[in-house]
Amino acid sequence: MASFLSNLTQKYIYLVVLACKQGSIICFKKNR
């Protein structure tokens, strides 16, 4: 279960970074 959560977290962080690179509004809101 722990490995599953870790994998999910890594995917989430990857998506956030990807959104940041595209200048997404989601990233802008998260950094505030």
N, C-alpha and C positions, 0 to 999 in steps of 0.2 A: 504493500500500500504506500509506503514511504517513497519508494522508487517511482510509483505512478504519479504522486503529487509533485515530486521533483521534476519529472518529465513534463508535466503540465505547466509548471512554473517556468521552465526553460522555454517552452513554446510561447507562453504569454509574453515573456520578456522579449523574445525574438520578434513577435508581432508588434510590440510597442516600439522597438528599435526601428523596425521596418516602416512603421507609420511616421516615426520622427523623421526619418530620412526623406519621406515624401512630403514633409511639412504638414502633417495631419493636425487637425484641431484637437483631437484626443490627446496628443502628446503635449500640446500647448496647455491644455487644461490640467493635465497631470503634473506638469512642472510648476504649477502655481501653488 
